[in-house]
């Protein structure tokens, strides 16, 4: 029998994101630095005669749990590529919100692809998995890499960054979902300059200083659609010892960088007391 597989589908955090162009097919070109947190969804895969998907967890309602779910679509794409009958039990525990710019659905899809490859011992290469993943969404290849990286193009041109630390941070989702398509549609400029080369072996402080020279080009249009993003950023910036606060991806989740995990946990606890309706998590990401 194939082995049961359990994987973390970590939250993806975009530390900086510049929109550098737009292709003729409408896809936007990006230059982004992304890291992956130690919090995320959990994906389990077990043997079965048919393909099934179940979704549980605090954000289960955020996932369709049917044939439109990215986890299901990833499984179907995997079996088609492998030339096998779709047959596995997939369970997803949704611990991070969807529509928050944390790559939740893409992380689940990446975990399903990696998990099925391990479960069935098919031995697909990283390039093969990425080729399947890019057809599901631009974030899936990044989530397959699962470590500090720079992504260009539409997200498929990936360069992992060696020597980066796991940076303490606080993730905040103020409860407002925003449409990625609507955010991109609201962009006022699509030809921004790319990022410079990221620093080597940075500390949290030097990383925050470098990131301060850049931005997330999607933050301004997302804030116009969801003013709660500005409230979340203000709350993070007001926290003791916050080094940098910014929105992740297309929003609406935000992150704050902190010098140590202990300081991040204190900040998270304080924010949870003030904003009990927000989703808040202290984490490290690298």
MIDOSE-1310 file (N, C-alpha, C; in nm, 2 decimals, decimal comma, always signed):
residues 286
xxxx	+0,08/-0,12/+0,00/+0,00/+0,00/+0,00/+0,09/+0,12/+0,00; +0,05/+0,23/-0,08/+0,13/+0,35/-0,07/+0,12/+0,41/+0,07; +0,23/+0,48/+0,11/+0,23/+0,54/+0,24/+0,14/+0,66/+0,26; +0,09/+0,67/+0,38/+0,01/+0,79/+0,41/+0,11/+0,91/+0,42
xxxx	+0,07/+1,02/+0,37/+0,15/+1,14/+0,36/+0,08/+1,26/+0,43; +0,16/+1,33/+0,51/+0,10/+1,45/+0,57/+0,21/+1,57/+0,55; +0,16/+1,68/+0,50/+0,25/+1,79/+0,47/+0,19/+1,92/+0,53; +0,28/+2,01/+0,56/+0,24/+2,15/+0,59/+0,23/+2,23/+0,46
xxxx	+0,12/+2,30/+0,44/+0,11/+2,39/+0,32/+0,14/+2,53/+0,38; +0,26/+2,58/+0,38/+0,29/+2,70/+0,46/+0,24/+2,83/+0,39; +0,20/+2,92/+0,47/+0,16/+3,05/+0,42/+0,28/+3,12/+0,35; +0,25/+3,18/+0,23/+0,35/+3,25/+0,15/+0,34/+3,40/+0,18
xxxx	+0,45/+3,46/+0,21/+0,45/+3,60/+0,25/+0,54/+3,68/+0,15; +0,48/+3,77/+0,07/+0,55/+3,85/-0,02/+0,61/+3,97/+0,06; +0,74/+3,97/+0,07/+0,81/+4,08/+0,14/+0,82/+4,21/+0,06; +0,83/+4,19/-0,07/+0,83/+4,30/-0,16/+0,77/+4,25/-0,29
xxxx	+0,70/+4,34/-0,37/+0,64/+4,29/-0,49/+0,62/+4,42/-0,58; +0,70/+4,41/-0,69/+0,69/+4,52/-0,79/+0,62/+4,46/-0,92; +0,53/+4,54/-0,97/+0,47/+4,50/-1,10/+0,55/+4,57/-1,21; +0,61/+4,49/-1,30/+0,71/+4,54/-1,39/+0,66/+4,54/-1,54
xxxx	+0,54/+4,49/-1,56/+0,49/+4,49/-1,70/+0,37/+4,41/-1,71; +0,32/+4,40/-1,84/+0,20/+4,32/-1,86/+0,22/+4,25/-2,00; +0,19/+4,12/-2,00/+0,20/+4,05/-2,13/+0,08/+4,07/-2,22; +0,09/+4,04/-2,34/-0,02/+4,06/-2,44/-0,14/+3,98/-2,40
xxxx	-0,12/+3,87/-2,32/-0,24/+3,78/-2,28/-0,30/+3,83/-2,15; -0,25/+3,95/-2,10/-0,31/+4,01/-1,99/-0,25/+3,97/-1,85; -0,16/+3,87/-1,85/-0,09/+3,84/-1,73/+0,01/+3,94/-1,69; +0,02/+3,98/-1,57/+0,11/+4,08/-1,52/+0,25/+4,02/-1,49
xxxx	+0,35/+4,09/-1,52/+0,49/+4,05/-1,49/+0,53/+4,11/-1,35; +0,59/+4,03/-1,27/+0,62/+4,07/-1,13/+0,77/+4,05/-1,10; +0,81/+4,11/-1,00/+0,94/+4,09/-0,94/+0,92/+4,09/-0,79; +0,93/+3,97/-0,73/+0,89/+3,96/-0,59/+0,98/+3,88/-0,50
xxxx	+1,00/+3,92/-0,38/+1,07/+3,84/-0,28/+0,96/+3,77/-0,19; +0,97/+3,64/-0,18/+0,87/+3,57/-0,10/+0,94/+3,47/+0,00; +0,88/+3,46/+0,12/+0,93/+3,36/+0,22/+0,81/+3,28/+0,26; +0,84/+3,17/+0,34/+0,73/+3,08/+0,38/+0,73/+3,06/+0,53
xxxx	+0,61/+3,07/+0,59/+0,60/+3,07/+0,73/+0,59/+2,93/+0,79; +0,60/+2,92/+0,92/+0,59/+2,80/+0,99/+0,44/+2,77/+1,03; +0,35/+2,85/+0,98/+0,21/+2,83/+1,00/+0,15/+2,81/+0,86; +0,04/+2,73/+0,85/-0,02/+2,71/+0,73/-0,13/+2,60/+0,74
xxxx	-0,18/+2,56/+0,62/-0,28/+2,45/+0,61/-0,20/+2,32/+0,63; -0,28/+2,22/+0,66/-0,23/+2,08/+0,67/-0,30/+1,99/+0,56; -0,22/+1,92/+0,49/-0,27/+1,83/+0,38/-0,23/+1,69/+0,41; -0,33/+1,60/+0,41/-0,30/+1,46/+0,43/-0,35/+1,38/+0,31
xxxx	-0,28/+1,28/+0,27/-0,31/+1,20/+0,15/-0,31/+1,05/+0,19; -0,41/+0,98/+0,16/-0,41/+0,84/+0,19/-0,46/+0,76/+0,07; -0,44/+0,63/+0,08/-0,48/+0,54/-0,03/-0,63/+0,53/-0,04; -0,69/+0,51/-0,16/-0,83/+0,50/-0,18/-0,85/+0,44/-0,32
xxxx	-0,97/+0,40/-0,35/-1,01/+0,35/-0,48/-1,05/+0,46/-0,58; -1,10/+0,57/-0,52/-1,14/+0,68/-0,60/-1,08/+0,81/-0,54; -1,10/+0,92/-0,61/-1,05/+1,05/-0,56/-1,15/+1,12/-0,48; -1,12/+1,17/-0,36/-1,21/+1,24/-0,28/-1,13/+1,35/-0,21
xxxx	-1,20/+1,46/-0,17/-1,14/+1,57/-0,10/-1,24/+1,62/+0,01; -1,18/+1,63/+0,13/-1,26/+1,69/+0,24/-1,18/+1,81/+0,30; -1,25/+1,91/+0,34/-1,19/+2,03/+0,40/-1,25/+2,06/+0,54; -1,16/+2,07/+0,63/-1,20/+2,10/+0,77/-1,11/+2,22/+0,82
xxxx	-1,13/+2,26/+0,94/-1,04/+2,36/+1,00/-1,12/+2,49/+1,01; -1,06/+2,59/+1,08/-1,12/+2,72/+1,11/-1,16/+2,80/+0,99; -1,10/+2,78/+0,87/-1,13/+2,85/+0,75/-1,18/+2,75/+0,64; -1,25/+2,64/+0,68/-1,30/+2,55/+0,59/-1,40/+2,61/+0,49
xxxx	-1,48/+2,71/+0,55/-1,58/+2,77/+0,46/-1,52/+2,86/+0,35; -1,38/+2,89/+0,36/-1,32/+2,97/+0,26/-1,28/+2,88/+0,14; -1,29/+2,75/+0,15/-1,25/+2,67/+0,04/-1,38/+2,60/-0,02; -1,39/+2,59/-0,16/-1,51/+2,53/-0,21/-1,52/+2,38/-0,18
xxxx	-1,41/+2,31/-0,17/-1,41/+2,17/-0,14/-1,47/+2,08/-0,25; -1,48/+2,13/-0,37/-1,54/+2,06/-0,48/-1,44/+2,06/-0,60; -1,49/+2,03/-0,72/-1,40/+2,02/-0,83/-1,34/+2,15/-0,87; -1,38/+2,26/-0,82/-1,32/+2,39/-0,85/-1,21/+2,42/-0,75
xxxx	-1,20/+2,34/-0,64/-1,09/+2,37/-0,54/-0,96/+2,34/-0,60; -0,86/+2,43/-0,57/-0,73/+2,41/-0,63/-0,66/+2,28/-0,58; -0,69/+2,23/-0,46/-0,64/+2,10/-0,42/-0,69/+1,99/-0,51; -0,82/+1,99/-0,54/-0,88/+1,89/-0,63/-0,82/+1,90/-0,77
xxxx	-0,81/+2,03/-0,82/-0,76/+2,04/-0,96/-0,61/+2,00/-0,96; -0,54/+2,02/-0,86/-0,40/+1,98/-0,85/-0,39/+1,82/-0,86; -0,48/+1,76/-0,79/-0,48/+1,61/-0,79/-0,51/+1,56/-0,93; -0,62/+1,61/-0,99/-0,65/+1,57/-1,12/-0,54/+1,59/-1,22
xxxx	-0,47/+1,71/-1,21/-0,36/+1,74/-1,31/-0,25/+1,64/-1,28; -0,22/+1,61/-1,16/-0,11/+1,52/-1,13/-0,14/+1,38/-1,19; -0,26/+1,33/-1,17/-0,29/+1,19/-1,22/-0,29/+1,19/-1,37; -0,33/+1,30/-1,43/-0,33/+1,31/-1,58/-0,19/+1,30/-1,63
xxxx	-0,10/+1,38/-1,56/+0,04/+1,38/-1,60/+0,11/+1,25/-1,58; +0,07/+1,18/-1,47/+0,13/+1,05/-1,44/+0,07/+0,94/-1,52; -0,04/+0,96/-1,59/-0,11/+0,86/-1,66/-0,18/+0,76/-1,58; -0,23/+0,80/-1,46/-0,29/+0,71/-1,37/-0,43/+0,74/-1,34
xxxx	-0,51/+0,65/-1,29/-0,65/+0,67/-1,25/-0,65/+0,76/-1,13; -0,73/+0,86/-1,12/-0,73/+0,95/-1,00/-0,79/+0,86/-0,88; -0,70/+0,84/-0,78/-0,75/+0,76/-0,67/-0,66/+0,80/-0,55; -0,72/+0,87/-0,46/-0,66/+0,91/-0,33/-0,76/+0,98/-0,24
xxxx	-0,74/+0,97/-0,11/-0,82/+1,05/-0,02/-0,74/+1,17/+0,02; -0,79/+1,29/+0,00/-0,72/+1,41/+0,03/-0,79/+1,48/+0,14; -0,73/+1,52/+0,24/-0,79/+1,60/+0,35/-0,71/+1,72/+0,37; -0,78/+1,84/+0,37/-0,72/+1,97/+0,39/-0,77/+2,03/+0,51
xxxx	-0,68/+2,07/+0,60/-0,72/+2,14/+0,72/-0,68/+2,29/+0,70; -0,79/+2,37/+0,68/-0,76/+2,52/+0,64/-0,74/+2,60/+0,77; -0,62/+2,64/+0,79/-0,58/+2,71/+0,91/-0,55/+2,86/+0,88; -0,53/+2,89/+0,75/-0,51/+3,03/+0,71/-0,62/+3,08/+0,62
xxxx	-0,65/+3,20/+0,63/-0,77/+3,25/+0,55/-0,74/+3,26/+0,40; -0,84/+3,24/+0,32/-0,83/+3,25/+0,17/-0,86/+3,39/+0,13; -0,81/+3,43/+0,01/-0,83/+3,57/-0,03/-0,76/+3,67/+0,05; -0,64/+3,63/+0,11/-0,57/+3,71/+0,20/-0,43/+3,75/+0,15
xxxx	-0,39/+3,69/+0,03/-0,26/+3,72/-0,02/-0,15/+3,64/+0,05; -0,19/+3,52/+0,11/-0,09/+3,43/+0,18/-0,08/+3,30/+0,10; -0,13/+3,30/-0,02/-0,11/+3,18/-0,11/-0,18/+3,06/-0,06; -0,29/+3,07/+0,02/-0,35/+2,95/+0,08/-0,39/+2,84/-0,02
xxxx	-0,47/+2,87/-0,12/-0,51/+2,78/-0,22/-0,39/+2,72/-0,30; -0,30/+2,81/-0,34/-0,18/+2,77/-0,41/-0,09/+2,68/-0,33; -0,08/+2,71/-0,20/+0,00/+2,62/-0,11/-0,06/+2,49/-0,09; -0,19/+2,48/-0,09/-0,26/+2,35/-0,08/-0,23/+2,27/-0,21
xxxx	-0,24/+2,34/-0,32/-0,22/+2,27/-0,45/-0,08/+2,22/-0,46; +0,02/+2,30/-0,41/+0,16/+2,25/-0,41/+0,18/+2,13/-0,32; +0,12/+2,14/-0,20/+0,13/+2,03/-0,11/+0,07/+1,90/-0,17; -0,05/+1,91/-0,24/-0,11/+1,80/-0,30/-0,01/+1,74/-0,41
xxxx	+0,05/+1,82/-0,49/+0,14/+1,77/-0,59/+0,26/+1,70/-0,53; +0,32/+1,76/-0,43/+0,43/+1,70/-0,37/+0,39/+1,57/-0,29; +0,27/+1,58/-0,23/+0,23/+1,47/-0,15/+0,19/+1,35/-0,23; +0,13/+1,37/-0,35/+0,09/+1,26/-0,43/+0,22/+1,20/-0,49
xxxx	+0,32/+1,28/-0,53/+0,44/+1,23/-0,58/+0,51/+1,14/-0,48; +0,51/+1,18/-0,35/+0,57/+1,10/-0,25/+0,48/+0,98/-0,22; +0,35/+1,00/-0,21/+0,25/+0,89/-0,18/+0,26/+0,78/-0,28; +0,28/+0,81/-0,41/+0,28/+0,71/-0,51/+0,42/+0,67/-0,56
xxxx	+0,52/+0,74/-0,50/+0,66/+0,72/-0,54/+0,68/+0,73/-0,69; +0,62/+0,83/-0,75/+0,63/+0,85/-0,89/+0,77/+0,92/-0,93; +0,83/+0,98/-0,84/+0,96/+1,03/-0,87/+0,97/+1,15/-0,97; +0,86/+1,23/-0,97/+0,87/+1,34/-1,07/+0,97/+1,44/-1,02
xxxx	+1,04/+1,51/-1,12/+1,14/+1,61/-1,09/+1,07/+1,74/-1,04; +1,15/+1,82/-0,98/+1,10/+1,96/-0,94/+1,04/+2,03/-1,06; +1,11/+2,02/-1,18/+1,07/+2,09/-1,30/+0,94/+2,03/-1,35; +0,92/+1,90/-1,34/+0,79/+1,84/-1,38/+0,68/+1,89/-1,29
xxxx	+0,70/+1,89/-1,16/+0,60/+1,94/-1,07/+0,56/+2,09/-1,10; +0,67/+2,17/-1,12/+0,64/+2,31/-1,15/+0,57/+2,33/-1,28; +0,59/+2,24/-1,38/+0,52/+2,26/-1,50/+0,37/+2,22/-1,49; +0,34/+2,13/-1,40/+0,20/+2,10/-1,36/+0,14/+2,22/-1,29
xxxx	+0,22/+2,27/-1,19/+0,18/+2,38/-1,10/+0,14/+2,51/-1,17; +0,23/+2,55/-1,27/+0,21/+2,68/-1,33/+0,07/+2,68/-1,41; +0,02/+2,57/-1,45/-0,10/+2,56/-1,52/-0,22/+2,58/-1,42; -0,19/+2,56/-1,30/-0,30/+2,58/-1,19/-0,30/+2,72/-1,14
xxxx	-0,19/+2,79/-1,14/-0,18/+2,93/-1,09/-0,04/+2,97/-1,08; -0,02/+3,10/-1,09/+0,12/+3,16/-1,09/+0,19/+3,14/-0,96; +0,12/+3,13/-0,85/+0,18/+3,11/-0,72/+0,22/+2,97/-0,69; +0,17/+2,87/-0,76/+0,19/+2,73/-0,73/+0,34/+2,69/-0,74
xxxx	+0,41/+2,73/-0,85/+0,56/+2,70/-0,85/+0,63/+2,76/-0,73; +0,60/+2,88/-0,69/+0,66/+2,94/-0,57/+0,64/+2,85/-0,45; +0,51/+2,81/-0,43/+0,48/+2,73/-0,31/+0,55/+2,59/-0,32; +0,57/+2,54/-0,44/+0,64/+2,41/-0,45/+0,79/+2,43/-0,41
xxxx	+0,85/+2,55/-0,44/+0,98/+2,57/-0,39/+0,99/+2,58/-0,24; +0,90/+2,65/-0,18/+0,88/+2,65/-0,04/+0,99/+2,71/+0,05; +1,08/+2,79/-0,01/+1,18/+2,85/+0,07/+1,21/+2,99/+0,01; +1,28/+3,07/+0,09/+1,30/+3,21/+0,04/+1,35/+3,22/-0,10
xxxx	+1,28/+3,30/-0,18/+1,30/+3,30/-0,32/+1,27/+3,44/-0,38; +1,32/+3,46/-0,50/+1,29/+3,57/-0,59/+1,21/+3,52/-0,71; +1,09/+3,57/-0,73/+1,01/+3,52/-0,85/+0,99/+3,64/-0,94; +1,02/+3,61/-1,07/+1,00/+3,70/-1,18/+0,91/+3,64/-1,29
xxxx	+0,88/+3,72/-1,39/+0,79/+3,67/-1,49/+0,65/+3,68/-1,43; +0,57/+3,57/-1,46/+0,44/+3,57/-1,40/+0,44/+3,48/-1,27; +0,57/+3,45/-1,23/+0,59/+3,38/-1,11/+0,66/+3,25/-1,13; +0,68/+3,22/-1,26/+0,75/+3,09/-1,29/+0,90/+3,10/-1,30
xxxx	+0,95/+3,22/-1,31/+1,10/+3,24/-1,31/+1,15/+3,25/-1,17; +1,19/+3,14/-1,11/+1,22/+3,14/-0,96/+1,37/+3,11/-0,94; +1,42/+3,20/-0,85/+1,56/+3,18/-0,80/+1,55/+3,17/-0,65; +1,59/+3,06/-0,59/+1,59/+3,05/-0,44/+1,70/+3,13/-0,39
xxxx	+1,69/+3,18/-0,27/+1,78/+3,27/-0,20/+1,85/+3,19/-0,09; +1,98/+3,17/-0,10/+2,05/+3,09/+0,00/+2,09/+3,18/+0,11; +2,10/+3,12/+0,23/+2,15/+3,19/+0,35/+2,06/+3,29/+0,42; +1,93/+3,29/+0,38/+1,84/+3,38/+0,45/+1,80/+3,32/+0,58
xxxx	+1,78/+3,40/+0,69/+1,74/+3,35/+0,81/+1,59/+3,33/+0,82; +1,54/+3,26/+0,92/+1,40/+3,26/+0,94/+1,36/+3,38/+1,02; +1,29/+3,47/+0,96/+1,26/+3,60/+1,01/+1,14/+3,60/+1,10; +1,15/+3,65/+1,22/+1,03/+3,66/+1,31/+0,93/+3,76/+1,25
xxxx	+0,80/+3,73/+1,25/+0,70/+3,82/+1,20/+0,57/+3,79/+1,27; +0,48/+3,89/+1,25/+0,34/+3,87/+1,29/+0,25/+3,89/+1,17; +0,17/+3,79/+1,14/+0,07/+3,80/+1,03/-0,06/+3,84/+1,08; -0,13/+3,93/+1,01/-0,26/+3,99/+1,05/-0,35/+3,99/+0,93
xxxx	-0,47/+3,93/+0,95/-0,57/+3,94/+0,85/-0,69/+4,00/+0,92; -0,73/+4,12/+0,87/-0,84/+4,20/+0,94/-0,98/+4,15/+0,90; -0,99/+4,04/+0,83/-1,12/+3,98/+0,80/-1,19/+4,03/+0,67; -1,12/+4,11/+0,59/-1,17/+4,16/+0,47/-1,10/+4,09/+0,35
xxxx	-1,18/+4,02/+0,27/-1,12/+3,95/+0,15/-1,12/+4,05/+0,04; -1,02/+4,04/-0,05/-1,02/+4,13/-0,17/-0,99/+4,04/-0,29; -1,05/+4,08/-0,40/-1,03/+4,01/-0,52/-0,90/+4,04/-0,59; -0,82/+3,94/-0,62/-0,69/+3,97/-0,69/-0,71/+4,03/-0,82
xxxx	-0,81/+3,99/-0,89/-0,84/+4,05/-1,03/-0,88/+4,20/-1,01; -0,96/+4,23/-0,91/-1,00/+4,37/-0,89/-0,88/+4,45/-0,85; -0,79/+4,40/-0,77/-0,67/+4,47/-0,73/-0,58/+4,50/-0,85; -0,56/+4,41/-0,93/-0,48/+4,43/-1,05/-0,55/+4,53/-1,15
xxxx	-0,68/+4,52/-1,16/-0,75/+4,61/-1,24/-0,74/+4,75/-1,20; -0,72/+4,77/-1,06/-0,71/+4,91/-1,01/-0,57/+4,97/-1,01; -0,47/+4,89/-1,06/-0,34/+4,94/-1,07/-0,33/+5,06/-1,16; -0,26/+5,16/-1,11/-0,25/+5,28/-1,19/-0,12/+5,28/-1,28
xxxx	-0,02/+5,20/-1,24/+0,10/+5,19/-1,32/+0,15/+5,04/-1,32; +0,18/+5,00/-1,44/+0,22/+4,86/-1,46/+0,36/+4,84/-1,51; +0,44/+4,95/-1,51/+0,58/+4,94/-1,56/+0,68/+4,99/-1,46; +0,67/+4,94/-1,34/+0,76/+4,98/-1,24/+0,90/+4,91/-1,25
xxxx	+1,00/+4,97/-1,19/+1,14/+4,91/-1,20/+1,14/+4,79/-1,12; +1,23/+4,70/-1,15/+1,25/+4,57/-1,08/+1,32/+4,60/-0,94; +1,33/+4,50/-0,86/+1,41/+4,50/-0,74/+1,56/+4,50/-0,77; +1,64/+4,55/-0,67/+1,78/+4,52/-0,68/+1,81/+4,38/-0,62
xxxx	+1,94/+4,34/-0,63/+1,97/+4,21/-0,57/+1,95/+4,22/-0,42; +1,89/+4,11/-0,37/+1,87/+4,11/-0,22/+2,00/+4,09/-0,15; +2,00/+4,13/-0,02/+2,12/+4,12/+0,06/+2,15/+3,97/+0,09; +2,28/+3,94/+0,12/+2,32/+3,81/+0,15/+2,32/+3,80/+0,31
xxxx	+2,27/+3,69/+0,36/+2,28/+3,66/+0,50/+2,23/+3,77/+0,59; +2,12/+3,83/+0,56/+2,07/+3,95/+0,64/+2,02/+3,91/+0,78; +2,03/+4,00/+0,87/+1,96/+3,99/+1,00/+1,82/+4,04/+0,97; +1,73/+4,03/+1,07/+1,59/+4,08/+1,06/+1,60/+4,24/+1,04
xxxx	+1,69/+4,30/+1,11/+1,71/+4,45/+1,10/+1,76/+4,49/+0,97; +1,86/+4,42/+0,91/+1,92/+4,47/+0,79/+1,82/+4,43/+0,67; +1,75/+4,32/+0,69/+1,65/+4,29/+0,59/+1,54/+4,39/+0,58; +1,49/+4,43/+0,70/+1,39/+4,54/+0,71/+1,44/+4,67/+0,65
xxxx	+1,56/+4,70/+0,67/+1,62/+4,82/+0,62/+1,62/+4,82/+0,46; +1,67/+4,70/+0,41/+1,67/+4,68/+0,26/+1,53/+4,69/+0,20; +1,44/+4,62/+0,26/+1,30/+4,62/+0,21/+1,24/+4,76/+0,22; +1,28/+4,84/+0,31/+1,23/+4,98/+0,31/+1,25/+5,06/+0,19
xxxx	+1,34/+5,01/+0,10/+1,37/+5,08/-0,02/+1,27/+5,04/-0,13; +1,18/+4,94/-0,10/+1,09/+4,89/-0,20/+0,95/+4,89/-0,15; +0,86/+4,81/-0,21/+0,72/+4,82/-0,17/+0,64/+4,70/-0,22; +0,52/+4,70/-0,20/+0,42/+4,61/-0,27/+0,33/+4,70/-0,35
xxxx	+0,35/+4,69/-0,48/+0,27/+4,78/-0,58/+0,12/+4,75/-0,57; +0,08/+4,64/-0,51/-0,06/+4,61/-0,50/-0,12/+4,66/-0,38; -0,04/+4,71/-0,29/-0,09/+4,76/-0,16/-0,19/+4,88/-0,17; -0,15/+4,98/-0,25/-0,23/+5,10/-0,27/-0,37/+5,06/-0,33
xxxx	-0,38/+4,99/-0,44/-0,51/+4,96/-0,49/-0,59/+4,87/-0,40; -0,52/+4,78/-0,33/-0,60/+4,69/-0,24/-0,65/+4,77/-0,12; -0,58/+4,87/-0,07/-0,63/+4,96/+0,04/-0,75/+5,04/-0,01; -0,76/+5,08/-0,13/-0,87/+5,15/-0,18/-1,00/+5,06/-0,18
xxxx	-0,98/+4,93/-0,20/-1,09/+4,83/-0,20/-1,12/+4,79/-0,06; -1,03/+4,78/+0,03/-1,05/+4,73/+0,16/-0,97/+4,82/+0,26; -1,04/+4,93/+0,31/-0,97/+5,02/+0,41/-0,92/+4,95/+0,53; -0,97/+4,83/+0,56/-0,93/+4,75/+0,68/-0,78/+4,72/+0,67
xxxx	-0,72/+4,72/+0,55/-0,58/+4,69/+0,53/-0,50/+4,80/+0,60; -0,54/+4,92/+0,58/-0,47/+5,04/+0,64/-0,48/+5,03/+0,79; -0,59/+4,98/+0,84/-0,60/+4,97/+0,99/-0,51/+4,86/+1,04; -0,50/+4,75/+0,97/-0,41/+4,65/+1,01/-0,26/+4,70/+1,01
xxxx	-0,22/+4,77/+0,90/-0,09/+4,82/+0,89/-0,06/+4,92/+1,00; -0,15/+5,00/+1,03/-0,13/+5,10/+1,14/-0,11/+5,03/+1,28; -0,19/+4,92/+1,30/-0,18/+4,85/+1,42/-0,04/+4,78/+1,44; +0,01/+4,72/+1,32/+0,14/+4,66/+1,33/+0,25/+4,76/+1,35
xxxx	+0,24/+4,88/+1,28/+0,34/+4,98/+1,30/+0,35/+5,04/+1,44; +0,23/+5,03/+1,51/+0,23/+5,09/+1,64/+0,28/+4,99/+1,75; +0,30/+4,86/+1,70/+0,35/+4,76/+1,80/+0,50/+4,79/+1,83; +0,53/+4,76/+1,96/+0,67/+4,78/+2,00/+0,77/+4,70/+1,92
xxxx	+0,87/+4,77/+1,87/+0,99/+4,71/+1,80/+0,95/+4,65/+1,67; +0,84/+4,70/+1,61/+0,81/+4,66/+1,47/+0,91/+4,72/+1,38; +0,98/+4,64/+1,30/+1,08/+4,69/+1,21/+1,03/+4,74/+1,07; +0,92/+4,67/+1,03/+0,86/+4,70/+0,90/+0,72/+4,64/+0,89
xxxx	+0,63/+4,71/+0,84/+0,49/+4,65/+0,82/+0,45/+4,67/+0,67; +0,39/+4,57/+0,61/+0,35/+4,58/+0,47/+0,24/+4,48/+0,44; +0,17/+4,50/+0,34/+0,07/+4,40/+0,29/+0,14/+4,29/+0,21; +0,09/+4,17/+0,22/+0,14/+4,06/+0,15/+0,06/+4,03/+0,02
xxxx	+0,13/+4,00/-0,09/+0,06/+3,96/-0,21/-0,04/+4,06/-0,26; -0,16/+4,02/-0,30/-0,27/+4,11/-0,34/-0,36/+4,14/-0,22; -0,32/+4,10/-0,10/-0,40/+4,14/+0,02/-0,51/+4,04/+0,05; -0,57/+4,06/+0,16/-0,56/+4,17/+0,25/-0,48/+4,15/+0,38
xxxx	-0,41/+4,03/+0,39/-0,33/+4,01/+0,50/-0,20/+4,09/+0,50; -0,15/+4,13/+0,62/-0,03/+4,21/+0,63/+0,06/+4,14/+0,73; +0,19/+4,19/+0,72/+0,29/+4,13/+0,81/+0,37/+4,24/+0,87; +0,42/+4,21/+0,99/+0,52/+4,30/+1,06/+0,64/+4,22/+1,09
xxxx	+0,76/+4,27/+1,06/+0,89/+4,21/+1,09/+0,93/+4,26/+1,23; +0,99/+4,16/+1,31/+1,03/+4,19/+1,44/+1,17/+4,13/+1,47; +1,24/+4,19/+1,56/+1,38/+4,14/+1,58/+1,40/+4,00/+1,63; +1,30/+3,95/+1,72/+1,31/+3,82/+1,77/+1,17/+3,76/+1,77
xxxx	+1,16/+3,62/+1,78/+1,03/+3,55/+1,79/+0,96/+3,59/+1,92; +1,04/+3,61/+2,03/+0,97/+3,65/+2,15/+0,90/+3,78/+2,14; +0,97/+3,88/+2,08/+0,91/+4,01/+2,06/+0,79/+4,00/+1,97; +0,79/+3,92/+1,86/+0,68/+3,90/+1,77/+0,56/+3,83/+1,85
xxxx	+0,59/+3,74/+1,94/+0,48/+3,68/+2,01/+0,41/+3,77/+2,11; +0,49/+3,86/+2,17/+0,44/+3,96/+2,26/+0,35/+4,06/+2,18; +0,40/+4,10/+2,06/+0,32/+4,19/+1,97/+0,19/+4,12/+1,93; +0,20/+3,99/+1,89/+0,08/+3,92/+1,85/-0,03/+3,91/+1,96
xxxx	+0,02/+3,88/+2,08/-0,07/+3,87/+2,20/-0,14/+4,01/+2,23; -0,06/+4,11/+2,22/-0,12/+4,25/+2,24/-0,22/+4,28/+2,13; -0,19/+4,25/+2,01/-0,29/+4,27/+1,90/-0,42/+4,19/+1,91; -0,40/+4,06/+1,95/-0,52/+3,98/+1,97/-0,61/+4,03/+2,08
xxxx	-0,55/+4,09/+2,18/-0,63/+4,15/+2,29/-0,71/+4,27/+2,24; -0,64/+4,35/+2,15/-0,71/+4,47/+2,10/-0,81/+4,44/+1,99; -0,77/+4,34/+1,91/-0,85/+4,31/+1,79/-0,89/+4,16/+1,79; -0,98/+4,12/+1,88/-1,01/+3,97/+1,89/-1,08/+3,91/+1,77
xxxx	-1,13/+4,00/+1,68/-1,20/+3,95/+1,56/-1,10/+3,93/+1,44; -0,98/+3,97/+1,46/-0,88/+3,96/+1,35/-0,81/+3,82/+1,36; -0,76/+3,77/+1,25/-0,68/+3,65/+1,26/-0,53/+3,70/+1,27; -0,46/+3,65/+1,38/-0,33/+3,71/+1,41/-0,24/+3,59/+1,44
xxxx	-0,12/+3,58/+1,39/-0,03/+3,47/+1,42/+0,11/+3,52/+1,42; +0,18/+3,48/+1,53/+0,32/+3,50/+1,54/+0,39/+3,38/+1,47; +0,49/+3,41/+1,39/+0,56/+3,30/+1,32/+0,70/+3,34/+1,28; +0,77/+3,25/+1,22/+0,90/+3,28/+1,16/+0,88/+3,24/+1,01
xx	+0,95/+3,31/+0,92/+0,94/+3,27/+0,78/+1,07/+3,29/+0,72; +1,10/+3,19/+0,63/+1,23/+3,19/+0,56/+1,22/+3,11/+0,44
